[in-house]
Amino acid sequence: MYKSRITGTGHYTPNRVITNDYLSTLMDTSDAWITERTGIKERRWYEPGVDTVANMAAKASRMALENAGMEAGAIDCIVFATITPDYYFPGSGVLLQRELGLGPVPAFDIRNQCTGFVYAVSMADQFIKTGVYQNVLVVGAEIQSSALDISTEGRGMAVIFGDGAGAVLMQRSENKNRGMIDSLLYSDGRFAEELILKDPGSSRPFRHMAELALHPEETRPYMNGNQVFKHAVQRFPEVTLAILEKNGFTQSDLDLLVPHQANLRITQYVKEKLGLPDEKVVSNIERYGNTTAASIPIALSEAWHEGRLKDGMLICLTAFGSGFTWGSNLMRW
């Protein structure tokens, strides 16, 4: 069995900054209302005709490759996490492969919502551990603003979600003391409809876009906020403690937690539940909002650029999201 480790990180966010004050001109809300409930001050929304999920992913990937000191041609596999692909099909992985000018390497598309990047890292780790691939590009990228209901009726979700991309390069390593240690992944489909974008869906009779336009509420995402919050504050600390205990660690051994940026109140609850000081928890939701599969790689990349990731650190990536799905990756940096 080989060892895998992250050797490069990168991120990209659109230039278009959407502040809480700006949203208050579009709906009945305010900076104070949004900040109190989410901790978000601003988020990035894509620029039509400029940003795509694939080209944002490519920009984040090029940064990760540069930081790893590697040429794109060395990539032998792509694992791409997104719930907002540029096309219904094909998936975003092949579009990224084309953007980077790669040869005919495999490209996997992962749809596990906010937990997508954690699932993708686990998948890449298994490929490398078993000797199938040596250099795997793992990406999370989303354009969510185009699906939001930017009105008072839709403000419960419109103020939360943002757009962006993050990437890491995972490579085979000979150093047994650094790299991936373990992953834990879970799901519970009983709650699938508590956070959902239902239409257009293949299991219902096809309806022309003109008809859907008459019923836009059926093409908007829905979230039962109370139910999601209740499960998130349980699963986040639960899976983090579980992966630590499974591998012989306690929360006091953890040097840095990089959680999915869902809601600042959730992050603060998890931090207190685990007894972690502020400096051991990465939080950037105030600047980007919830970027779903992109949130962890963006946060990880920013932490790297800020010098917060030191050799030998015990780091945990933890996420919870629609499905419900949740999971953790544990690594020695």
N, C-alpha and C positions, 0 to 999 in steps of 0.2 A: 504494500500500500504506500502510495506517495502522500506528500503533504501539500496542501494548497495554501496560498496566502495572497492577500491584497497587496499589490506593489504600486498601484497608481490610482488616484482619484480625480474626478473632474465633475464640473457642474456648469449648467447654463440656465439663465432665467431671462425671459423677454424684457425688453427695455421699457415696456409700458407699465408704469407703476400706478396702481389703483389704490388710493387712500380711502380711509373710512369717511373722511369729509366729502370726498367725491361721491361715494355711494349714497350719502345722505341727500344728494341732489337728485337721485334717481328713485329713491324709495323712502319710506317712513322709518328712518333709523338715525343713529348718531354715533360719533366716535366713542362716546362714553358707553353707549348700549353695547356696541360690538366688542370693545375692549373688555368690559366686565364679563361678558359671556364666553369669550373665546381667547382673549389675549392678543388678538390680531390687530395690528395697526395699519398694515398695507399688504398687498399681494400683487403678483405680476400676472397680467393677462396678455395672451398672444396678440401679435399684430397680423391681421389677415393679409395674405399675400407676401408676408415676410417669414413668419414662423410656421413650421410644421412639426409634428411629433418626431418625424425622422430626422429633420435637419437640426432640431434642438438636441436630440440624442447624439448626433454626429459631433456637434460642438463640444458637448460634455465628454464624449469618448476621446476626441483628439487631445483634450486637456489631460485626461487620465493616462493616455499613452505617452504624452510628453513627460509627465511626472514620473512615469515608470522607465523612461529612457528607451522606449520600444517603438519600432515602426509598425504601422497598421498591418502590413503584410504578414506579420508573425501571428496574428490572431487566427486560431483554428476553430473557434466556435463562438456564437453569439447567443446569449440568453436575455431576452427583452421582456420586461414587465410593463404592461400598460393596460388600462381599461378604455383608453380613448385613441385607438389606432386611426391613422389617417384614412384608411379604407376599411369597409366592412370585411373584405378580404382582398388581397392577401394581407398577412400580418405585417407588423412594423419591423420585425427582424430582418426580412429580406430587403426592405427599403433602406435600413441602416447599412446593411452589407453593400448595397449599391452606392450609398452616399460616401462610404469610406473607400470605395474602389477595390474591395476585396475579391479574391477568387471564390470559387464555389464552396464556401464553408457552410456548415449547417447553421441554421438560425431558428431558435426556438422562441415561441411567443407564450408568455405566462400571463394568465388572467386571474389573479388573486387579489385584486383591488389594493387596499392599503397595505396588505401583507405581501404583495407581489414581489417586492425586492428581497425580502427575507427568504421567500420560497426560491427565488432565482439564485441567490447566493448558495443555498443548500444544494440546488441542482448542479451548479457549476462545480462546487466542492466535490460532489460525488463523481463527476466526470474526470476531474483531475486526480482524485484519490485512486481511482481504479485504472488509471493510465490511458484512458480513452483520448483525452485532449491535454495539452500542456498550457495553453494561453487562452483563457476564456474571458470575453468581454461581457460584463453584466451591467444592464442598463435599466433604469426606471425613468419613464418620461410620460407627461400628460399635458393635454390641452383640454381643460374642463370648462373654461369660461364660456365656450360657445354653446354649451348645453344648459346653462343656468337660466333660471327665470329671474331676470334683473328687474324685480318689482317688489312692492311691499308684500305681496302674497308669497313670493319666493325667497324672501330675505333670509329665512332660516338656513338655507344652504348657500345662497348667493354671496353672503358675506364671508363664508368660510373657505371656499376652495380657490386655488390658484393654479397657475401653469408653470412648468419648468421641467428640467431634465438633470439627472445625475448618473454617473457611470463609475465603475471600478474595473480595473484589470486584475484578474485572478490568475496566478501562475503556479506551476509546479515548483516546489522548493525542496532543497536538500536539508534545510535547517529544521530539525524536528522540534525545536523549542519555540518556534514562531509559526503563526498561521492559524488556520481554522482548527478549532477543537471539536465542536459539535453543533448540531442544529436540532431544534424541536419544532414540529409543525403540527397544527391542529385545524379542525373545522367542525362546524355544527350547523347543518343546513336547515334545521328547524326554524331558524331566524332569517332565512334568505330574503324574505319580503320586507324586513324592517329597514333595510337600506338597499334601494333597488332603482335601476333604470329599466323599466319593463318593455317599452316599445321603441322602435319596431323589433318584434321578436318573431322567430321562425315558426313557433308552435301555434300561432294564430293566423287566420286567413290574411293574405297579403292585402294591404291597403295602400292606395296611391298616396304619395306625399301631399297632394292637394287635400285629401281627406284628413290626414294627420294634422295638417295646418289648421283645420277647423277645430281640432281638439288638442291644442299644444300641451295641455296638462298631462296627456298620456305619453308624451315624449320627454318629460322632465324627470330628473332624479327625485326620488322620495326618500326621506329619512325620518324614522321615529327617533327623535333626538334623545328622549328619556331612556328608551330601551337600549340604544347604542351606548350611551354614557354608562348605564348600569353594568353592562357586560364588559365594557372596555376597562373600567377601573378594577374589575375582578381579574380579567385575563392578563392584562399587562404585568402586574407584579407576580401573578401566579406562575406564568411561563418563565419569567426572568429568574425567579427563585428556583424553579424546577431544573432549569438547565445548569445553574450554578451548583445545586446540590448533586445532580447526576454526575458532575465531573469533579466533585470533591472540593468545591469552593463555597464560601458564604458571601453575603452581600458586602461585607467589609473587605473582601479580596478584590472587588470590582473597582477598576480604575476609571472607567468611563462607560456610561449608558447612553446609547444613541437611539432614542425611541422615535417611532413614527410620530410626526408632528400633526396630531389630530385636533388638539384643543389644549390650551395652556393649563386649564383647570385639571385635565386628565394628567398631564405631565407632572404638575405639582403634587397631585394626589399620589402618583406612583413614586415620586421622589421621597415623599414623606413616609410612605408605606415601607419602602426599602431602607429608609434611614440614610439617604445619600445627601451630601452637601451639594450646593449649587454647582460647584466647579466639577463635579463628577457626572453631570447630566447636560447633554447638549440640547439647546432649545433655540430655534430660529423662527418659530411660527409667527412672531410679531412682524417679520419682514415679508414672509412668503405665503402665509396661510397654509392650508392643508393641500399639499401637492400629490397626495395619494402615493402611488408607487415611486414617485420621484423624491419624496420627502426625506427618507433615510439617506440615500446617496448624496443628496444636496447637503444635508447636515454633516455627513461624514467628510465630504470634500471641504466644506468650510472649516471644519475642525482641523483638518490636515493643514490647510493654508494658514490657519491662525497659530500653528505650532502646538496644538493641544494633543496630538497623537505622538507619543514617545515610544521608542523601542522597548519591548517587554511589557507594555501595558496590557491588562486584561480588559477586553472591550466586549460589550454585549449590544447587539442590534435587536430591538424588540418592536413588534407591530401587532395591531389588531384592526380588523376592518370588515367590510361587507362580506356576507357569506353564511354565518360569521366565519372568519378565518383569523388565526393568530399564530405567532411563532417567534422564535429567537435564534440568532446565530451567536456563538461564543467563539472568540478568537484571542490569540496572543499576538499583539501588534509587532 
